[in-house]
Amino acid sequence: MGRTLGPAVLGGLLVWANAQEPPHPARPAPDTAGASQVQPIGPAPVPPAAPPRFMVVIDPAHGGDDSGGHLSDGSYEKAATLALGVRLKSLLGARGIQVVMTRDGDQSVNMDQRAAVANRANAQACISVHVAETGSGVHLFASNLGPVSASRFLPWKTAQSAYITRSLALTGALNSALQHSGTTVTLGRVTLPGIDSMTCPAVAIELAPERDSDRKVKAEPDDADYQARIAGDLASALLEWRAESGNMGARQP
């Protein structure tokens, strides 16, 4: 019987010095007693698909070097639009809606940058926030671009054309919620730089003073309570929009 040698190191590898292999622990015999009771395993259940993400972009007008106009109390439009945008963001966030802001401070953001933020977000609703000293209540504006069929590549300056049908539907949802609460609403369609390049259902909201039946001002656009009421109505409308979007798809194409 040959002498069993211990392991040796050759070329950095651990090998055994002769043909006799090192002893291995005995392997227990397989237990087949219950083999006949083993049931075949079927395919794993498929988890339900995650609901589509619902994203809102809020675009407070002006900012930075662009102060906008002066309100009656001497404050700038840029501060009032940001305040309303932040109120709306807070209400939507509390309801589980994701929000992207084109600006969250006193930054300068040009029209193309605003559109780029909205388009990267792949949003189901884009809300451009404005204030004014003229008129009353809330003015809702959609782009005056005509609708076109969706395509893979859209001209930058008129990309909104492929989404205008949904933008008008979003305008209707906002209008319904605001009028339900008794707010005066004015509707319009105009050229909207920035929005015209957005690839999402998009509406410009302009908050004007709240007036009584004699046209006297009851609340200015930067009034905190007035903004809170309007933001609440807008949030309610966007909740309804989310429910509708879940059924028929919010985005075009």
C-alpha positions in Angstrom: 0.0 0.0 0.0 1.5 3.4 -1.0 2.0 6.1 1.6 -0.6 8.8 1.5 1.0 12.1 1.2 -0.5 15.4 2.3 -1.5 18.2 -0.1 1.2 20.1 -1.9 1.1 23.5 -3.6 2.0 23.6 -7.3 1.7 26.8 -9.2 -0.5 28.4 -6.6 -3.0 25.5 -6.7 -3.6 23.0 -3.9 -3.2 19.5 -5.3 -2.8 16.0 -3.8 0.7 14.4 -4.1 -0.5 10.9 -5.3 -3.4 9.4 -7.0 -5.2 8.5 -3.8 -7.9 11.0 -3.2 -8.4 12.5 0.2 -11.2 10.9 2.2 -14.7 12.4 1.8 -17.4 12.4 4.4 -20.0 9.7 3.7 -23.1 11.1 2.0 -26.4 10.1 3.5 -28.7 8.0 1.3 -31.5 10.1 -0.2 -34.8 9.9 1.7 -37.3 8.6 -0.8 -40.0 7.8 1.7 -42.1 10.8 0.8 -41.1 11.1 -2.9 -44.5 9.9 -4.1 -46.1 12.7 -2.2 -44.2 15.5 -3.9 -46.5 17.6 -6.0 -45.2 19.1 -9.2 -44.5 22.8 -8.9 -46.5 25.0 -11.3 -45.4 28.4 -12.7 -44.9 31.2 -10.2 -47.9 33.6 -10.0 -47.4 36.7 -11.9 -47.6 39.8 -9.7 -50.2 42.4 -10.7 -48.8 45.2 -12.9 -47.9 48.4 -11.1 -50.4 51.2 -11.8 -49.0 53.8 -14.2 -47.2 56.7 -12.6 -49.2 59.9 -12.5 -47.0 63.0 -12.6 -47.9 66.7 -12.6 -45.6 69.5 -13.6 -46.2 72.9 -12.0 -44.6 75.9 -13.8 -44.7 79.1 -11.8 -44.3 82.0 -14.2 -41.4 84.6 -14.0 -38.6 84.2 -11.5 -35.1 85.6 -11.1 -34.5 88.6 -13.3 -38.0 88.3 -14.7 -40.1 89.8 -11.8 -43.4 90.1 -13.8 -45.7 93.0 -13.0 -46.4 94.7 -9.7 -49.5 93.7 -7.8 -51.5 96.4 -5.9 -49.6 95.8 -2.7 -46.3 96.3 -4.4 -45.2 92.7 -4.5 -44.0 91.0 -7.7 -45.9 88.5 -9.8 -43.0 86.1 -9.5 -43.5 85.7 -5.8 -47.3 85.2 -6.1 -47.0 82.5 -8.8 -44.4 80.6 -6.8 -46.5 80.8 -3.7 -49.6 79.4 -5.5 -47.4 76.7 -7.2 -46.0 75.6 -3.8 -49.5 75.4 -2.3 -50.7 73.3 -5.1 -47.7 71.0 -4.9 -48.2 70.5 -1.2 -51.9 69.5 -1.7 -51.1 67.1 -4.5 -48.2 65.6 -2.6 -50.5 64.9 0.4 -52.8 63.0 -2.0 -50.0 60.8 -3.3 -49.4 62.7 -6.6 -45.8 63.2 -7.7 -45.0 66.8 -8.7 -42.1 68.4 -10.6 -41.6 72.2 -10.3 -39.9 74.1 -13.1 -38.6 76.4 -10.3 -38.9 76.1 -6.6 -37.2 79.4 -5.7 -36.4 82.8 -7.3 -34.6 81.3 -10.3 -34.5 82.6 -13.9 -35.9 79.9 -16.2 -36.5 80.6 -19.8 -39.4 79.2 -21.9 -37.4 76.4 -23.5 -36.0 75.3 -20.2 -39.6 75.1 -18.7 -40.7 73.0 -21.7 -37.7 70.7 -21.3 -38.4 70.1 -17.6 -42.0 69.2 -18.4 -41.1 66.9 -21.3 -38.4 65.0 -19.3 -41.0 64.4 -16.6 -43.3 62.6 -18.9 -46.2 64.2 -17.1 -49.9 63.6 -17.4 -50.7 67.2 -16.6 -48.7 70.4 -16.9 -49.9 73.5 -15.1 -48.4 76.9 -15.9 -49.2 79.4 -13.0 -49.7 83.1 -13.6 -51.4 86.0 -11.7 -52.9 89.2 -13.0 -54.5 92.5 -11.6 -57.1 92.6 -14.4 -60.2 90.6 -14.7 -61.6 88.4 -11.9 -61.5 84.9 -10.7 -59.4 82.4 -12.7 -58.5 82.6 -16.4 -57.8 79.2 -18.0 -55.9 79.2 -21.3 -55.1 76.4 -23.7 -52.8 76.7 -26.7 -54.4 77.9 -29.9 -52.4 75.4 -31.9 -54.5 73.1 -34.1 -54.4 69.3 -33.4 -52.2 67.1 -35.4 -51.6 63.3 -35.5 -48.9 62.1 -33.1 -45.6 61.2 -34.6 -42.2 60.0 -33.2 -40.6 63.4 -33.9 -42.5 66.7 -33.2 -41.4 70.2 -34.1 -40.2 71.9 -30.9 -42.2 75.1 -31.3 -45.5 73.3 -32.0 -45.1 70.0 -30.1 -48.2 70.8 -28.1 -50.3 70.2 -31.2 -50.2 66.5 -30.7 -51.6 66.9 -27.2 -54.1 69.7 -27.7 -57.1 67.5 -27.5 -56.1 66.3 -24.1 -55.2 69.8 -23.0 -58.7 71.0 -23.8 -60.1 68.1 -21.8 -57.9 69.0 -18.9 -59.1 72.6 -19.2 -62.6 71.3 -18.9 -61.8 69.4 -15.8 -60.3 72.4 -14.1 -63.1 74.6 -15.2 -65.7 72.2 -13.8 -64.0 72.1 -10.4 -63.6 75.8 -10.1 -67.1 76.7 -11.1 -68.5 74.0 -8.7 -66.9 76.0 -5.9 -68.4 79.3 -7.1 -65.3 80.7 -8.7 -65.6 83.0 -11.8 -63.8 81.3 -14.7 -62.8 82.8 -18.1 -61.7 80.5 -20.8 -59.5 81.3 -23.7 -57.1 79.9 -26.3 -53.9 81.9 -27.1 -50.3 81.5 -28.2 -48.4 80.2 -25.2 -44.6 80.2 -25.5 -43.3 77.4 -23.4 -46.5 75.5 -23.3 -46.5 75.3 -27.1 -43.4 73.2 -26.8 -44.7 70.8 -24.1 -45.5 67.2 -24.8 -48.2 66.8 -22.2 -51.8 68.0 -21.5 -51.0 71.6 -20.6 -53.0 74.6 -19.3 -52.1 78.1 -18.2 -53.9 79.2 -15.1 -54.0 82.9 -14.4 -55.3 84.0 -10.9 -57.0 87.4 -11.0 -58.5 89.3 -8.0 -61.6 87.9 -6.4 -64.4 90.5 -6.8 -67.9 91.0 -5.4 -71.0 91.7 -7.4 -70.1 95.4 -7.6 -66.6 94.5 -9.0 -64.9 95.6 -5.9 -61.8 93.6 -5.0 -62.4 91.1 -2.2 -59.0 89.4 -2.4 -55.8 90.0 -4.3 -54.0 87.2 -6.2 -51.4 86.9 -3.5 -53.9 86.7 -0.7 -53.0 83.5 1.2 -56.6 82.4 1.9 -57.7 83.0 -1.6 -54.7 81.1 -3.0 -55.4 78.2 -0.6 -59.0 77.9 -1.9 -58.1 78.0 -5.5 -55.2 75.5 -5.0 -57.7 73.2 -3.3 -60.1 73.3 -6.2 -57.2 72.7 -8.7 -56.0 69.7 -6.6 -59.5 68.2 -6.6 -59.7 68.6 -10.4 -56.3 66.9 -10.8 -57.4 64.0 -8.6 -60.4 63.5 -11.0 -58.0 63.8 -13.9 -55.8 61.1 -12.4 -58.8 58.8 -12.1 -59.8 59.4 -15.7 -56.2 59.0 -16.9 -56.0 55.7 -15.3 -58.9 54.5 -17.4 -58.1 55.9 -20.8 -54.4 56.9 -20.6 -53.4 60.5 -20.0 -50.8 60.9 -22.6 -50.8 61.2 -26.3 -49.6 59.6 -28.4 
